[in-house]
Amino acid sequence: MTSQDTEDLSGRRRKPEIDIREMEIEDLAAVFQLGEKLFRASEVPILYRSWEEFEVLDSFVRDMGYAYVADLDGEIVGFALGSVVTKRKSAWKYGYLAWLGVKPEFQRFGIATRLFREMRDTMLEDGVRIVFIDTEADNVEALKFFARMGFGKPEEHLYLSLNVDDELRKTRIKNGNGRHKKNGRD
Ligand SMILES: CC(C)(COP(=O)(O)OP(=O)(O)OC[C@H]1O[C@@H](n2cnc3c(N)ncnc32)[C@H](O)[C@@H]1OP(=O)(O)O)[C@@H](O)C(=O)NCCC(=O)NCCS
C-alpha cells in the first residue's frame, strides 16, 4: 500500500497497516520533509519555535528526547517529537510534545493517536506525570485531536513584540544621532 492507495474499489478509505516505531537516523530527512509540508504550509506564527532541521535532530540526539514515526512499508507518514523537561527546585518531570504530524492523505486513521500514546506511555515509564502541548488557537483540528486525547484546561498565552531596532533608532535621535557604544562594541 502506498500513499496513492488509501481507498478500496468502492471508494471507501482503507485503514493502512502502519508500524509505530522509534525514529532512526535514516528517517531524519523524511521526517524533516513531511514537517516542512505540514508546518510551513500552515505558516505557524510561533516565533520561539519553528520547523527546522535542528528540531528533528534535537529530539533524536538529546538524552531526554522522544521521537517516533509512523512507517508504512518504509514510507514515513507521521511523526511525534518531544522531550522531557525538569525544573530546578521541582521533583516533577514534565513531558512536552513539540511536534506531531500526519501526512494529509493518512489523517483520520488513528495514526496520531497511536503516535501520541506511544510517546505518552514511554514518558510515563520515565517518571513523567504531566504532558504539555502548545498549538495555535486557530488550529481547530489539532485542538480537537488533543481534546480527544484528554488534554484540558487550555491556558491563554499572549505574545508581545518590541521592535528593538526602532527603539535603538529613537535613542540615537534623542542622543543627537550619536552611535551608542556598549562594552566596546558599536
Ligand atoms: C492533528 C493531527 C496530528 C491529527 O492526526 P490524525 O492521525 O488525523 O489523528 P487521529 O486519526 O488519531 O484522530 C483521533 C481523533 O482526533 C480528532 N480529530 C483528529 N483530526 C481531526 C480533524 N481534522 N477534525 C476534527 N477532529 C479531529 C477526532 O476525534 C479523531 O477521532 P475520529 O477520527 O474517530 O473522529 C493531524 O491533523 C495533523 O498532522 N495536522 C497538521 C499538523 C498539526 O497541526 N499538528 C499538531 C500541532 S504540533
The ligand as a Tripos MOL2 file, in Angstrom:
@<TRIPOS>MOLECULE
LIG
   48    50     1     0     0
SMALL
NO_CHARGES

@<TRIPOS>ATOM
      1 C1         -3.6380   16.9530   14.3320 C.3       1 LIG1
      2 C2         -3.1740   15.7000   13.5390 C.3       1 LIG1
      3 C3         -1.7800   15.3070   14.0190 C.3       1 LIG1
      4 C4         -4.1770   14.5520   13.8010 C.3       1 LIG1
      5 O1         -3.6940   13.3920   13.1320 O.3       1 LIG1
      6 P1         -4.6480   12.1550   12.7810 P.3       1 LIG1
      7 O2         -3.7840   10.9630   12.5440 O.co2     1 LIG1
      8 O3         -5.5780   12.5350   11.6970 O.co2     1 LIG1
      9 O4         -5.4820   11.9720   14.1390 O.3       1 LIG1
     10 P2         -6.3400   10.6830   14.5550 P.3       1 LIG1
     11 O5         -6.8390    9.9640   13.3440 O.co2     1 LIG1
     12 O6         -5.5740    9.8830   15.5450 O.co2     1 LIG1
     13 O7         -7.5860   11.4020   15.2780 O.3       1 LIG1
     14 C5         -8.0900   10.9990   16.5420 C.3       1 LIG1
     15 C6         -9.2950   11.8450   16.8650 C.3       1 LIG1
     16 O8         -8.9220   13.2400   16.9760 O.3       1 LIG1
     17 C7         -9.9820   14.0740   16.4330 C.3       1 LIG1
     18 N1         -9.5340   14.7060   15.1910 N.ar      1 LIG1
     19 C8         -8.3730   14.4710   14.5110 C.ar      1 LIG1
     20 N2         -8.3170   15.2430   13.4020 N.ar      1 LIG1
     21 C9         -9.4570   15.9580   13.3670 C.ar      1 LIG1
     22 C10        -9.9800   16.9170   12.4530 C.ar      1 LIG1
     23 N3         -9.3340   17.2900   11.3320 N.pl3     1 LIG1
     24 N4        -11.2090   17.4460   12.7170 N.ar      1 LIG1
     25 C11       -11.9040   17.0860   13.8100 C.ar      1 LIG1
     26 N5        -11.4530   16.1660   14.7310 N.ar      1 LIG1
     27 C12       -10.2420   15.6110   14.5040 C.ar      1 LIG1
     28 C13       -11.1250   13.1140   16.1280 C.3       1 LIG1
     29 O9        -11.8950   12.9900   17.3260 O.3       1 LIG1
     30 C14       -10.3990   11.8190   15.8210 C.3       1 LIG1
     31 O10       -11.1770   10.6580   16.0040 O.3       1 LIG1
     32 P3        -12.2010   10.1820   14.8220 P.3       1 LIG1
     33 O11       -11.4170   10.1860   13.5310 O.co2     1 LIG1
     34 O12       -12.5980    8.7990   15.2710 O.co2     1 LIG1
     35 O13       -13.3240   11.1710   14.8020 O.co2     1 LIG1
     36 C15        -3.1720   15.9940   12.0000 C.3       1 LIG1
     37 O14        -4.3810   16.6250   11.6480 O.3       1 LIG1
     38 C16        -2.0130   16.8760   11.5180 C.2       1 LIG1
     39 O15        -0.9360   16.3580   11.1690 O.2       1 LIG1
     40 N6         -2.2140   18.2130   11.4770 N.am      1 LIG1
     41 C17        -1.1740   19.1400   10.9650 C.3       1 LIG1
     42 C18        -0.0300   19.3300   11.9580 C.3       1 LIG1
     43 C19        -0.5050   19.8390   13.3100 C.2       1 LIG1
     44 O16        -1.2810   20.7600   13.4030 O.2       1 LIG1
     45 N7         -0.0090   19.1970   14.4060 N.am      1 LIG1
     46 C20        -0.4040   19.4850   15.7760 C.3       1 LIG1
     47 C21         0.3850   20.5560   16.4270 C.3       1 LIG1
     48 S1          2.1230   20.1860   16.5940 S.3       1 LIG1
@<TRIPOS>BOND
     1     1     2 1
     2     2     3 1
     3     2     4 1
     4     2    36 1
     5     4     5 1
     6     5     6 1
     7     6     7 2
     8     6     8 1
     9     6     9 1
    10     9    10 1
    11    10    11 2
    12    10    12 1
    13    10    13 1
    14    13    14 1
    15    14    15 1
    16    15    16 1
    17    15    30 1
    18    16    17 1
    19    17    18 1
    20    17    28 1
    21    18    19 ar
    22    18    27 ar
    23    19    20 ar
    24    20    21 ar
    25    21    22 ar
    26    21    27 ar
    27    22    23 1
    28    22    24 ar
    29    24    25 ar
    30    25    26 ar
    31    26    27 ar
    32    28    29 1
    33    28    30 1
    34    30    31 1
    35    31    32 1
    36    32    33 2
    37    32    34 1
    38    32    35 1
    39    36    37 1
    40    36    38 1
    41    38    39 2
    42    38    40 1
    43    40    41 1
    44    41    42 1
    45    42    43 1
    46    43    44 2
    47    43    45 1
    48    45    46 1
    49    46    47 1
    50    47    48 1
@<TRIPOS>SUBSTRUCTURE
     1 LIG1         1 GROUP 0 **** ****
